[in-house]
Amino acid sequence: PVQILSYLGGKVKVEETELKPRIGFLYDIFSHNISVFINATREQDSGQYMCSVNVEDDTIRLDKNIGVINLTVLVPPAVPTCRLQGSAVVGANVTLICSSKKGKPSPMYQWQREPPTLQVFFPPAQDRARGTLKLTNLTLEMSGVYVCRAENQAGSKNCSIVLEV
């Protein structure tokens, strides 16, 4: 493990890591709360953090002096791209594809047809994990604006595509 922050002999020391300008103790050391903050978190800040407390004249017991926490930084989806696979002609089948280059955890996708003919889709036509929507036996009435929402616990973003049959 790499030491990133310490308090020793009355002094706080922040080591030269990429966390240096963004990390510190949340409270005054004398409050006995040694919580740490990380500002402007990034995906690469994810990982295991260990806190080791050693007090002079105190017995060091490994199971009591160390705390470990796993940090997972969530990343909202990037604005997805919407595209059409196939030819939008009467009687044909097409697939609308939605994909986002970022997101942790991986986003789920939801397709919807916009008003005036609002329509929500379900499996098997829609695959929420892959971001696909299969439209079969196209009719003129299926023309319209289709919106895809890429969503995870950190946020959501939309894209849209116009289907002209």
N, C-alpha and C positions, 0 to 999 in steps of 0.2 A: 504493500500500500504506500501511496505517496502522501506525505503530510502536507496539508494545505493551510491549516490555521492552528495557532497554538497560543496559550497563555502561560507564561513562565516568568517568575521573578517580577511580577507586577507589570509585565509588558505583553501586549498583543502582537503577535508576529504573523503576517500573511506571506506565505511562500510565493515564489515567482512561478506561478502557473497561469494558465489562461483564465482561471477563476479569480485571480487577484483583484481586479477592479470591481468585481461583482459579489464578493463574499464578505461576511463579517459576523460577529456575534450580535444577536438580536437585542439582547439586554445587557446592562452593565454586569460585569463579572461578579460583583459583590451581591447581586440579587440571587446568586446560586442557581440561576436558570441559564444554562449554557446552550440554548437554542441558537442555531445558525441560520442565516438567510442567504439565498442566492438570488440576485437580481437578474433580470433579462435572461431567464433560463433558455437554454438551447437543447436540442435533441441530444447532443453529445454530452450534456451534463448527466444524462441517465447513467445509473450504475449504483454500486454499493458504497455507502459512506459509513465509516466507523468512527465512533467517539470513544476515546480512551481517557479516563480520569485517574490521575495519580496524585494523591495528596501526601505531603511530607508526613512522616511518622505514622502512615496508615499502611495496614497490611495489604499487599497487592494480591487480589484473588481474581484470576482471569475471568471467571464467570460473573463477577460483580462489577468489575471496573470497565467493562467494554460494552458498548451498545452499538448495534448495527441496524442500518435502515437501507432499504432498497428504494431508489428514486427512479421513477419512470416519468419522463417529460412527455406529455401528450402534444401532438402537433396537429393543428386543424388541416383539413384537406386544402390543397391548392385549388384554384378555379379549374373545374374539370373541362375537358373538351368533349363536345358532342359531335358525332358523325353518323352518316348513313351508310350502311352496307347493302348493296343491291340496287335494283332499278325500281323506282316508284311508279309503276304502271298498274292499271286495273288488272286484278287477278293475280298479281305477283306477290311474293313474300319478301319482306325486308327486315333488317335488324338495325335498330338504333343502338349505338354504342357510346357509352359514357365512361371516361376514365380520368382520374386525378393522379398527378405525378407524386404528390406528397400526402402524408397523413399517417399518424401513429395514434392509435391503431389504424389499420387499413380501413378506409371508409366503406360504408355500405351505400348503395345507390337506390334512388327511388325515382321512377319515371311517372310523369303525370301529363295529361293533355290539358291545355289551357282552355278557359271559356272562350267562346260561348258553349262549346261542347266539353265541359269538364269531365275528365275520365281518369280514374286511378287504376293501376294495373297490379296484378298478382301473379304468382307462379302458376303454371309453368311459363307463361308468356314473358314474365319479368324474372331476371336472375339478379337479385340484389347484391350478391357478392361480386359478380362479374360486371355488372353495370349494363347488361344487355336487355333489350326489349324486342321480342319477335312479334312482328305484325304480319298476319297471314291473310291471303286472299283479299288484297287491297281493293277498296272501293273509293269512289270520289269523296264520299262522306268522311273518310278517314284523314283527309287533308287537314292540316292545322299546325299549331305550334305545340311542340312537345318539350317539356322542361325536365331536366334531370337534376336532382339534388344529391350531392356527395356529402355524407354526414358521418361524423364520429363524435366521441365524447367532448372533443375540443372545439367543435364548431361545424359549420356547413357552408357550402358554396354551390352555386347553380350555373348551369349552362342551358342553352335552348337551341332547338333546331326546327326549321320549318319543313314540314312534309307536304309536298305538292304532288298529288296523284293525278 
